[in-house]
Amino acid sequence: MSMPANSPSVGCDVYTADGSKLGIVKEVQGMYFKVDAPMKPDYWLASECIRGAGMGNRVDLSFEKDDLSRFKRDTV
């Protein structure tokens, strides 16, 4: 099965639009990826939240940290 074009790679650092690091990509399933957040429960985000193409080992999201609760999911 092929991965969507904007799917992140496991191990990439995840950052919000305002530069806050949320954690790292722990798992990818279809159009969703799981964030391994330090000292917090892991959660899923939709790949459509990714802003443009990732650079290297980094995923930049289209929303700011204060808006995280609107986008995160416990399951996919």
PyMOL Python script that loads the backbone (N, CA, C, O; Angstrom):
from pymol import cmd

cmd.read_pdbstr("""\
ATOM      1  N   MET A   1       0.841  -1.170   0.000  1.00  0.00           N
ATOM      2  CA  MET A   1       0.000   0.000   0.000  1.00  0.00           C
ATOM      3  C   MET A   1       0.888   1.235   0.000  1.00  0.00           C
ATOM      4  O   MET A   1       1.855   1.288   0.759  1.00  0.00           O
ATOM      5  N   SER A   2       0.589   2.224  -0.825  1.00  0.00           N
ATOM      6  CA  SER A   2       1.401   3.438  -0.880  1.00  0.00           C
ATOM      7  C   SER A   2       0.910   4.438   0.153  1.00  0.00           C
ATOM      8  O   SER A   2      -0.260   4.437   0.535  1.00  0.00           O
ATOM      9  N   MET A   3       1.820   5.289   0.597  1.00  0.00           N
ATOM     10  CA  MET A   3       1.510   6.295   1.597  1.00  0.00           C
ATOM     11  C   MET A   3       1.072   7.576   0.904  1.00  0.00           C
ATOM     12  O   MET A   3       1.553   7.869  -0.190  1.00  0.00           O
ATOM     13  N   PRO A   4       0.159   8.361   1.519  1.00  0.00           N
ATOM     14  CA  PRO A   4      -0.210   9.647   0.956  1.00  0.00           C
ATOM     15  C   PRO A   4       1.014  10.548   0.823  1.00  0.00           C
ATOM     16  O   PRO A   4       1.981  10.405   1.571  1.00  0.00           O
ATOM     17  N   ALA A   5       0.969  11.472  -0.126  1.00  0.00           N
ATOM     18  CA  ALA A   5       2.121  12.329  -0.430  1.00  0.00           C
ATOM     19  C   ALA A   5       2.613  13.128   0.776  1.00  0.00           C
ATOM     20  O   ALA A   5       3.815  13.354   0.912  1.00  0.00           O
ATOM     21  N   ASN A   6       1.704  13.557   1.652  1.00  0.00           N
ATOM     22  CA  ASN A   6       2.135  14.375   2.776  1.00  0.00           C
ATOM     23  C   ASN A   6       2.240  13.581   4.078  1.00  0.00           C
ATOM     24  O   ASN A   6       2.188  14.164   5.161  1.00  0.00           O
ATOM     25  N   SER A   7       2.386  12.264   3.985  1.00  0.00           N
ATOM     26  CA  SER A   7       2.578  11.456   5.186  1.00  0.00           C
ATOM     27  C   SER A   7       3.972  11.678   5.753  1.00  0.00           C
ATOM     28  O   SER A   7       4.956  11.664   5.013  1.00  0.00           O
ATOM     29  N   PRO A   8       4.058  11.883   7.065  1.00  0.00           N
ATOM     30  CA  PRO A   8       5.368  12.063   7.681  1.00  0.00           C
ATOM     31  C   PRO A   8       6.060  10.720   7.890  1.00  0.00           C
ATOM     32  O   PRO A   8       5.424   9.669   7.799  1.00  0.00           O
ATOM     33  N   SER A   9       7.321  10.754   8.162  1.00  0.00           N
ATOM     34  CA  SER A   9       8.086   9.546   8.460  1.00  0.00           C
ATOM     35  C   SER A   9       8.173   9.353   9.969  1.00  0.00           C
ATOM     36  O   SER A   9       8.265  10.320  10.725  1.00  0.00           O
ATOM     37  N   VAL A  10       8.143   8.106  10.396  1.00  0.00           N
ATOM     38  CA  VAL A  10       8.306   7.792  11.812  1.00  0.00           C
ATOM     39  C   VAL A  10       9.651   8.354  12.283  1.00  0.00           C
ATOM     40  O   VAL A  10      10.672   8.192  11.614  1.00  0.00           O
ATOM     41  N   GLY A  11       9.634   9.005  13.426  1.00  0.00           N
ATOM     42  CA  GLY A  11      10.847   9.591  13.993  1.00  0.00           C
ATOM     43  C   GLY A  11      10.999  11.080  13.742  1.00  0.00           C
ATOM     44  O   GLY A  11      11.866  11.719  14.339  1.00  0.00           O
ATOM     45  N   CYS A  12      10.165  11.653  12.859  1.00  0.00           N
ATOM     46  CA  CYS A  12      10.243  13.099  12.578  1.00  0.00           C
ATOM     47  C   CYS A  12       9.759  13.901  13.789  1.00  0.00           C
ATOM     48  O   CYS A  12       8.828  13.493  14.482  1.00  0.00           O
ATOM     49  N   ASP A  13      10.403  15.045  14.034  1.00  0.00           N
ATOM     50  CA  ASP A  13       9.943  15.977  15.060  1.00  0.00           C
ATOM     51  C   ASP A  13       8.708  16.691  14.540  1.00  0.00           C
ATOM     52  O   ASP A  13       8.629  17.016  13.355  1.00  0.00           O
ATOM     53  N   VAL A  14       7.728  16.941  15.431  1.00  0.00           N
ATOM     54  CA  VAL A  14       6.475  17.593  15.047  1.00  0.00           C
ATOM     55  C   VAL A  14       6.402  18.964  15.711  1.00  0.00           C
ATOM     56  O   VAL A  14       6.504  19.080  16.933  1.00  0.00           O
ATOM     57  N   TYR A  15       6.221  20.015  14.880  1.00  0.00           N
ATOM     58  CA  TYR A  15       6.152  21.398  15.363  1.00  0.00           C
ATOM     59  C   TYR A  15       4.872  22.075  14.914  1.00  0.00           C
ATOM     60  O   TYR A  15       4.388  21.832  13.808  1.00  0.00           O
ATOM     61  N   THR A  16       4.318  22.932  15.778  1.00  0.00           N
ATOM     62  CA  THR A  16       3.149  23.724  15.409  1.00  0.00           C
ATOM     63  C   THR A  16       3.604  24.949  14.608  1.00  0.00           C
ATOM     64  O   THR A  16       4.800  25.212  14.481  1.00  0.00           O
ATOM     65  N   ALA A  17       2.633  25.686  14.075  1.00  0.00           N
ATOM     66  CA  ALA A  17       2.935  26.869  13.256  1.00  0.00           C
ATOM     67  C   ALA A  17       3.657  27.951  14.052  1.00  0.00           C
ATOM     68  O   ALA A  17       4.373  28.768  13.472  1.00  0.00           O
ATOM     69  N   ASP A  18       3.478  27.967  15.370  1.00  0.00           N
ATOM     70  CA  ASP A  18       4.170  28.968  16.191  1.00  0.00           C
ATOM     71  C   ASP A  18       5.491  28.457  16.763  1.00  0.00           C
ATOM     72  O   ASP A  18       6.083  29.095  17.634  1.00  0.00           O
ATOM     73  N   GLY A  19       5.953  27.300  16.270  1.00  0.00           N
ATOM     74  CA  GLY A  19       7.281  26.810  16.617  1.00  0.00           C
ATOM     75  C   GLY A  19       7.372  25.933  17.857  1.00  0.00           C
ATOM     76  O   GLY A  19       8.475  25.603  18.292  1.00  0.00           O
ATOM     77  N   SER A  20       6.247  25.551  18.431  1.00  0.00           N
ATOM     78  CA  SER A  20       6.266  24.679  19.607  1.00  0.00           C
ATOM     79  C   SER A  20       6.452  23.225  19.184  1.00  0.00           C
ATOM     80  O   SER A  20       5.755  22.738  18.294  1.00  0.00           O
ATOM     81  N   LYS A  21       7.392  22.536  19.823  1.00  0.00           N
ATOM     82  CA  LYS A  21       7.599  21.127  19.512  1.00  0.00           C
ATOM     83  C   LYS A  21       6.594  20.303  20.305  1.00  0.00           C
ATOM     84  O   LYS A  21       6.514  20.412  21.529  1.00  0.00           O
ATOM     85  N   LEU A  22       5.816  19.464  19.583  1.00  0.00           N
ATOM     86  CA  LEU A  22       4.808  18.635  20.227  1.00  0.00           C
ATOM     87  C   LEU A  22       5.333  17.263  20.599  1.00  0.00           C
ATOM     88  O   LEU A  22       4.857  16.658  21.560  1.00  0.00           O
ATOM     89  N   GLY A  23       6.303  16.766  19.856  1.00  0.00           N
ATOM     90  CA  GLY A  23       6.825  15.427  20.091  1.00  0.00           C
ATOM     91  C   GLY A  23       7.399  14.881  18.797  1.00  0.00           C
ATOM     92  O   GLY A  23       7.890  15.632  17.955  1.00  0.00           O
ATOM     93  N   ILE A  24       7.331  13.550  18.648  1.00  0.00           N
ATOM     94  CA  ILE A  24       7.831  12.919  17.422  1.00  0.00           C
ATOM     95  C   ILE A  24       6.757  12.009  16.832  1.00  0.00           C
ATOM     96  O   ILE A  24       5.854  11.557  17.536  1.00  0.00           O
ATOM     97  N   VAL A  25       6.868  11.749  15.536  1.00  0.00           N
ATOM     98  CA  VAL A  25       5.941  10.836  14.869  1.00  0.00           C
ATOM     99  C   VAL A  25       6.275   9.420  15.327  1.00  0.00           C
ATOM    100  O   VAL A  25       7.397   8.947  15.143  1.00  0.00           O
ATOM    101  N   LYS A  26       5.293   8.750  15.924  1.00  0.00           N
ATOM    102  CA  LYS A  26       5.488   7.411  16.466  1.00  0.00           C
ATOM    103  C   LYS A  26       4.982   6.335  15.505  1.00  0.00           C
ATOM    104  O   LYS A  26       5.533   5.236  15.442  1.00  0.00           O
ATOM    105  N   GLU A  27       3.914   6.669  14.752  1.00  0.00           N
ATOM    106  CA  GLU A  27       3.265   5.685  13.883  1.00  0.00           C
ATOM    107  C   GLU A  27       2.481   6.424  12.804  1.00  0.00           C
ATOM    108  O   GLU A  27       2.027   7.548  13.018  1.00  0.00           O
ATOM    109  N   VAL A  28       2.326   5.788  11.643  1.00  0.00           N
ATOM    110  CA  VAL A  28       1.529   6.356  10.554  1.00  0.00           C
ATOM    111  C   VAL A  28       0.536   5.295  10.102  1.00  0.00           C
ATOM    112  O   VAL A  28       0.910   4.152   9.839  1.00  0.00           O
ATOM    113  N   GLN A  29      -0.740   5.686  10.015  1.00  0.00           N
ATOM    114  CA  GLN A  29      -1.797   4.795   9.524  1.00  0.00           C
ATOM    115  C   GLN A  29      -2.656   5.577   8.549  1.00  0.00           C
ATOM    116  O   GLN A  29      -3.432   6.442   8.954  1.00  0.00           O
ATOM    117  N   GLY A  30      -2.519   5.274   7.256  1.00  0.00           N
ATOM    118  CA  GLY A  30      -3.316   5.955   6.242  1.00  0.00           C
ATOM    119  C   GLY A  30      -3.103   7.455   6.269  1.00  0.00           C
ATOM    120  O   GLY A  30      -1.986   7.938   6.084  1.00  0.00           O
ATOM    121  N   MET A  31      -4.173   8.184   6.500  1.00  0.00           N
ATOM    122  CA  MET A  31      -4.130   9.654   6.494  1.00  0.00           C
ATOM    123  C   MET A  31      -3.900  10.254   7.884  1.00  0.00           C
ATOM    124  O   MET A  31      -4.123  11.447   8.088  1.00  0.00           O
ATOM    125  N   TYR A  32      -3.457   9.433   8.840  1.00  0.00           N
ATOM    126  CA  TYR A  32      -3.237   9.900  10.206  1.00  0.00           C
ATOM    127  C   TYR A  32      -1.852   9.500  10.701  1.00  0.00           C
ATOM    128  O   TYR A  32      -1.271   8.517  10.240  1.00  0.00           O
ATOM    129  N   PHE A  33      -1.335  10.279  11.649  1.00  0.00           N
ATOM    130  CA  PHE A  33      -0.066   9.918  12.281  1.00  0.00           C
ATOM    131  C   PHE A  33      -0.179  10.146  13.781  1.00  0.00           C
ATOM    132  O   PHE A  33      -0.855  11.067  14.239  1.00  0.00           O
ATOM    133  N   LYS A  34       0.502   9.283  14.537  1.00  0.00           N
ATOM    134  CA  LYS A  34       0.468   9.357  15.993  1.00  0.00           C
ATOM    135  C   LYS A  34       1.658  10.160  16.484  1.00  0.00           C
ATOM    136  O   LYS A  34       2.791   9.944  16.053  1.00  0.00           O
ATOM    137  N   VAL A  35       1.388  11.089  17.392  1.00  0.00           N
ATOM    138  CA  VAL A  35       2.439  11.906  18.000  1.00  0.00           C
ATOM    139  C   VAL A  35       2.776  11.325  19.367  1.00  0.00           C
ATOM    140  O   VAL A  35       1.904  11.151  20.218  1.00  0.00           O
ATOM    141  N   ASP A  36       4.052  11.031  19.561  1.00  0.00           N
ATOM    142  CA  ASP A  36       4.574  10.592  20.849  1.00  0.00           C
ATOM    143  C   ASP A  36       4.950  11.856  21.610  1.00  0.00           C
ATOM    144  O   ASP A  36       6.039  12.402  21.434  1.00  0.00           O
ATOM    145  N   ALA A  37       4.026  12.313  22.462  1.00  0.00           N
ATOM    146  CA  ALA A  37       4.218  13.560  23.206  1.00  0.00           C
ATOM    147  C   ALA A  37       4.900  13.256  24.540  1.00  0.00           C
ATOM    148  O   ALA A  37       4.424  12.408  25.295  1.00  0.00           O
ATOM    149  N   PRO A  38       6.011  13.940  24.840  1.00  0.00           N
ATOM    150  CA  PRO A  38       6.718  13.669  26.093  1.00  0.00           C
ATOM    151  C   PRO A  38       5.860  13.990  27.322  1.00  0.00           C
ATOM    152  O   PRO A  38       5.277  15.070  27.426  1.00  0.00           O
ATOM    153  N   MET A  39       5.799  13.030  28.244  1.00  0.00           N
ATOM    154  CA  MET A  39       5.099  13.184  29.525  1.00  0.00           C
ATOM    155  C   MET A  39       3.589  13.407  29.378  1.00  0.00           C
ATOM    156  O   MET A  39       2.946  13.896  30.307  1.00  0.00           O
ATOM    157  N   LYS A  40       3.012  13.048  28.204  1.00  0.00           N
ATOM    158  CA  LYS A  40       1.577  13.186  27.949  1.00  0.00           C
ATOM    159  C   LYS A  40       1.124  11.967  27.159  1.00  0.00           C
ATOM    160  O   LYS A  40       1.945  11.274  26.559  1.00  0.00           O
ATOM    161  N   PRO A  41      -0.184  11.703  27.154  1.00  0.00           N
ATOM    162  CA  PRO A  41      -0.677  10.591  26.331  1.00  0.00           C
ATOM    163  C   PRO A  41      -0.437  10.858  24.841  1.00  0.00           C
ATOM    164  O   PRO A  41      -0.514  11.998  24.382  1.00  0.00           O
ATOM    165  N   ASP A  42      -0.145   9.783  24.095  1.00  0.00           N
ATOM    166  CA  ASP A  42       0.005   9.909  22.644  1.00  0.00           C
ATOM    167  C   ASP A  42      -1.344  10.249  22.034  1.00  0.00           C
ATOM    168  O   ASP A  42      -2.384   9.960  22.625  1.00  0.00           O
ATOM    169  N   TYR A  43      -1.333  10.866  20.845  1.00  0.00           N
ATOM    170  CA  TYR A  43      -2.574  11.205  20.154  1.00  0.00           C
ATOM    171  C   TYR A  43      -2.326  11.208  18.656  1.00  0.00           C
ATOM    172  O   TYR A  43      -1.183  11.212  18.198  1.00  0.00           O
ATOM    173  N   TRP A  44      -3.418  11.205  17.902  1.00  0.00           N
ATOM    174  CA  TRP A  44      -3.365  11.165  16.439  1.00  0.00           C
ATOM    175  C   TRP A  44      -3.707  12.514  15.847  1.00  0.00           C
ATOM    176  O   TRP A  44      -4.520  13.255  16.399  1.00  0.00           O
ATOM    177  N   LEU A  45      -3.087  12.834  14.723  1.00  0.00           N
ATOM    178  CA  LEU A  45      -3.406  14.018  13.926  1.00  0.00           C
ATOM    179  C   LEU A  45      -3.605  13.575  12.480  1.00  0.00           C
ATOM    180  O   LEU A  45      -3.020  12.587  12.038  1.00  0.00           O
ATOM    181  N   ALA A  46      -4.428  14.310  11.754  1.00  0.00           N
ATOM    182  CA  ALA A  46      -4.628  14.025  10.335  1.00  0.00           C
ATOM    183  C   ALA A  46      -3.470  14.600   9.534  1.00  0.00           C
ATOM    184  O   ALA A  46      -2.967  15.679   9.847  1.00  0.00           O
ATOM    185  N   SER A  47      -3.050  13.879   8.504  1.00  0.00           N
ATOM    186  CA  SER A  47      -1.958  14.353   7.647  1.00  0.00           C
ATOM    187  C   SER A  47      -2.298  15.671   6.967  1.00  0.00           C
ATOM    188  O   SER A  47      -1.400  16.412   6.568  1.00  0.00           O
ATOM    189  N   GLU A  48      -3.592  15.971   6.830  1.00  0.00           N
ATOM    190  CA  GLU A  48      -3.994  17.242   6.214  1.00  0.00           C
ATOM    191  C   GLU A  48      -3.598  18.446   7.072  1.00  0.00           C
ATOM    192  O   GLU A  48      -3.652  19.580   6.596  1.00  0.00           O
ATOM    193  N   CYS A  49      -3.202  18.222   8.325  1.00  0.00           N
ATOM    194  CA  CYS A  49      -2.730  19.305   9.209  1.00  0.00           C
ATOM    195  C   CYS A  49      -1.304  19.729   8.873  1.00  0.00           C
ATOM    196  O   CYS A  49      -0.841  20.772   9.336  1.00  0.00           O
ATOM    197  N   ILE A  50      -0.607  18.927   8.072  1.00  0.00           N
ATOM    198  CA  ILE A  50       0.780  19.240   7.732  1.00  0.00           C
ATOM    199  C   ILE A  50       0.814  20.399   6.749  1.00  0.00           C
ATOM    200  O   ILE A  50       0.097  20.407   5.748  1.00  0.00           O
ATOM    201  N   ARG A  51       1.653  21.369   7.049  1.00  0.00           N
ATOM    202  CA  ARG A  51       1.777  22.561   6.203  1.00  0.00           C
ATOM    203  C   ARG A  51       2.893  22.331   5.194  1.00  0.00           C
ATOM    204  O   ARG A  51       4.071  22.307   5.550  1.00  0.00           O
ATOM    205  N   GLY A  52       2.515  22.163   3.943  1.00  0.00           N
ATOM    206  CA  GLY A  52       3.511  22.007   2.877  1.00  0.00           C
ATOM    207  C   GLY A  52       4.353  20.759   3.050  1.00  0.00           C
ATOM    208  O   GLY A  52       4.004  19.862   3.816  1.00  0.00           O
ATOM    209  N   ALA A  53       5.441  20.710   2.348  1.00  0.00           N
ATOM    210  CA  ALA A  53       6.350  19.566   2.413  1.00  0.00           C
ATOM    211  C   ALA A  53       7.260  19.703   3.624  1.00  0.00           C
ATOM    212  O   ALA A  53       7.771  20.785   3.915  1.00  0.00           O
ATOM    213  N   GLY A  54       7.452  18.595   4.323  1.00  0.00           N
ATOM    214  CA  GLY A  54       8.344  18.608   5.474  1.00  0.00           C
ATOM    215  C   GLY A  54       9.787  18.777   5.032  1.00  0.00           C
ATOM    216  O   GLY A  54      10.166  18.385   3.928  1.00  0.00           O
ATOM    217  N   MET A  55      10.575  19.360   5.902  1.00  0.00           N
ATOM    218  CA  MET A  55      11.986  19.562   5.587  1.00  0.00           C
ATOM    219  C   MET A  55      12.814  18.635   6.452  1.00  0.00           C
ATOM    220  O   MET A  55      12.871  18.797   7.671  1.00  0.00           O
ATOM    221  N   GLY A  56      13.456  17.664   5.825  1.00  0.00           N
ATOM    222  CA  GLY A  56      14.320  16.748   6.562  1.00  0.00           C
ATOM    223  C   GLY A  56      13.556  15.916   7.564  1.00  0.00           C
ATOM    224  O   GLY A  56      12.615  15.209   7.204  1.00  0.00           O
ATOM    225  N   ASN A  57      13.949  15.995   8.808  1.00  0.00           N
ATOM    226  CA  ASN A  57      13.375  15.192   9.871  1.00  0.00           C
ATOM    227  C   ASN A  57      12.395  16.024  10.704  1.00  0.00           C
ATOM    228  O   ASN A  57      12.342  15.887  11.926  1.00  0.00           O
ATOM    229  N   ARG A  58      11.621  16.884  10.040  1.00  0.00           N
ATOM    230  CA  ARG A  58      10.726  17.808  10.733  1.00  0.00           C
ATOM    231  C   ARG A  58       9.375  17.862  10.032  1.00  0.00           C
ATOM    232  O   ARG A  58       9.302  17.879   8.803  1.00  0.00           O
ATOM    233  N   VAL A  59       8.303  17.890  10.827  1.00  0.00           N
ATOM    234  CA  VAL A  59       6.944  18.049  10.312  1.00  0.00           C
ATOM    235  C   VAL A  59       6.412  19.361  10.869  1.00  0.00           C
ATOM    236  O   VAL A  59       6.357  19.541  12.086  1.00  0.00           O
ATOM    237  N   ASP A  60       6.020  20.279   9.988  1.00  0.00           N
ATOM    238  CA  ASP A  60       5.438  21.554  10.405  1.00  0.00           C
ATOM    239  C   ASP A  60       3.930  21.503  10.188  1.00  0.00           C
ATOM    240  O   ASP A  60       3.460  21.157   9.105  1.00  0.00           O
ATOM    241  N   LEU A  61       3.176  21.852  11.233  1.00  0.00           N
ATOM    242  CA  LEU A  61       1.725  21.810  11.174  1.00  0.00           C
ATOM    243  C   LEU A  61       1.142  23.178  10.839  1.00  0.00           C
ATOM    244  O   LEU A  61       1.809  24.202  10.982  1.00  0.00           O
ATOM    245  N   SER A  62      -0.101  23.182  10.394  1.00  0.00           N
ATOM    246  CA  SER A  62      -0.745  24.416   9.941  1.00  0.00           C
ATOM    247  C   SER A  62      -1.442  25.186  11.057  1.00  0.00           C
ATOM    248  O   SER A  62      -2.004  26.252  10.805  1.00  0.00           O
ATOM    249  N   PHE A  63      -1.417  24.671  12.284  1.00  0.00           N
ATOM    250  CA  PHE A  63      -2.103  25.353  13.385  1.00  0.00           C
ATOM    251  C   PHE A  63      -1.119  25.638  14.524  1.00  0.00           C
ATOM    252  O   PHE A  63      -0.037  25.057  14.596  1.00  0.00           O
ATOM    253  N   GLU A  64      -1.533  26.557  15.416  1.00  0.00           N
ATOM    254  CA  GLU A  64      -0.708  26.926  16.566  1.00  0.00           C
ATOM    255  C   GLU A  64      -1.006  26.016  17.751  1.00  0.00           C
ATOM    256  O   GLU A  64      -2.041  25.351  17.785  1.00  0.00           O
ATOM    257  N   LYS A  65      -0.109  25.990  18.709  1.00  0.00           N
ATOM    258  CA  LYS A  65      -0.225  25.093  19.856  1.00  0.00           C
ATOM    259  C   LYS A  65      -1.548  25.279  20.602  1.00  0.00           C
ATOM    260  O   LYS A  65      -2.138  24.302  21.063  1.00  0.00           O
ATOM    261  N   ASP A  66      -2.012  26.509  20.725  1.00  0.00           N
ATOM    262  CA  ASP A  66      -3.265  26.775  21.444  1.00  0.00           C
ATOM    263  C   ASP A  66      -4.473  26.107  20.781  1.00  0.00           C
ATOM    264  O   ASP A  66      -5.505  25.923  21.426  1.00  0.00           O
ATOM    265  N   ASP A  67      -4.357  25.747  19.518  1.00  0.00           N
ATOM    266  CA  ASP A  67      -5.460  25.122  18.784  1.00  0.00           C
ATOM    267  C   ASP A  67      -5.358  23.600  18.730  1.00  0.00           C
ATOM    268  O   ASP A  67      -6.193  22.955  18.097  1.00  0.00           O
ATOM    269  N   LEU A  68      -4.359  23.017  19.376  1.00  0.00           N
ATOM    270  CA  LEU A  68      -4.116  21.579  19.299  1.00  0.00           C
ATOM    271  C   LEU A  68      -5.342  20.748  19.650  1.00  0.00           C
ATOM    272  O   LEU A  68      -5.630  19.764  18.970  1.00  0.00           O
ATOM    273  N   SER A  69      -6.066  21.123  20.693  1.00  0.00           N
ATOM    274  CA  SER A  69      -7.215  20.315  21.139  1.00  0.00           C
ATOM    275  C   SER A  69      -8.283  20.175  20.056  1.00  0.00           C
ATOM    276  O   SER A  69      -9.040  19.204  20.065  1.00  0.00           O
ATOM    277  N   ARG A  70      -8.356  21.112  19.138  1.00  0.00           N
ATOM    278  CA  ARG A  70      -9.327  21.036  18.035  1.00  0.00           C
ATOM    279  C   ARG A  70      -8.956  19.982  17.007  1.00  0.00           C
ATOM    280  O   ARG A  70      -9.827  19.499  16.283  1.00  0.00           O
ATOM    281  N   PHE A  71      -7.681  19.613  16.924  1.00  0.00           N
ATOM    282  CA  PHE A  71      -7.196  18.720  15.879  1.00  0.00           C
ATOM    283  C   PHE A  71      -6.827  17.318  16.350  1.00  0.00           C
ATOM    284  O   PHE A  71      -6.827  16.386  15.546  1.00  0.00           O
ATOM    285  N   LYS A  72      -6.516  17.149  17.613  1.00  0.00           N
ATOM    286  CA  LYS A  72      -6.032  15.832  18.038  1.00  0.00           C
ATOM    287  C   LYS A  72      -7.187  14.862  18.266  1.00  0.00           C
ATOM    288  O   LYS A  72      -8.302  15.234  18.634  1.00  0.00           O
ATOM    289  N   ARG A  73      -6.850  13.587  18.023  1.00  0.00           N
ATOM    290  CA  ARG A  73      -7.802  12.479  18.176  1.00  0.00           C
ATOM    291  C   ARG A  73      -7.132  11.393  19.019  1.00  0.00           C
ATOM    292  O   ARG A  73      -5.917  11.201  18.959  1.00  0.00           O
ATOM    293  N   ASP A  74      -7.938  10.697  19.797  1.00  0.00           N
ATOM    294  CA  ASP A  74      -7.416   9.601  20.611  1.00  0.00           C
ATOM    295  C   ASP A  74      -7.260   8.323  19.789  1.00  0.00           C
ATOM    296  O   ASP A  74      -6.380   7.508  20.070  1.00  0.00           O
ATOM    297  N   THR A  75      -8.108   8.143  18.777  1.00  0.00           N
ATOM    298  CA  THR A  75      -8.073   6.954  17.914  1.00  0.00           C
ATOM    299  C   THR A  75      -8.313   7.347  16.466  1.00  0.00           C
ATOM    300  O   THR A  75      -8.793   8.442  16.174  1.00  0.00           O
ATOM    301  N   VAL A  76      -7.970   6.434  15.565  1.00  0.00           N
ATOM    302  CA  VAL A  76      -8.260   6.646  14.138  1.00  0.00           C
ATOM    303  C   VAL A  76      -9.162   5.560  13.630  1.00  0.00           C
ATOM    304  O   VAL A  76      -9.523   5.557  12.453  1.00  0.00           O
TER     305      VAL A  76
END
""", "prot")
cmd.dss("prot")
cmd.show_as("cartoon", "prot")
cmd.util.cbc("prot")
cmd.orient("prot")
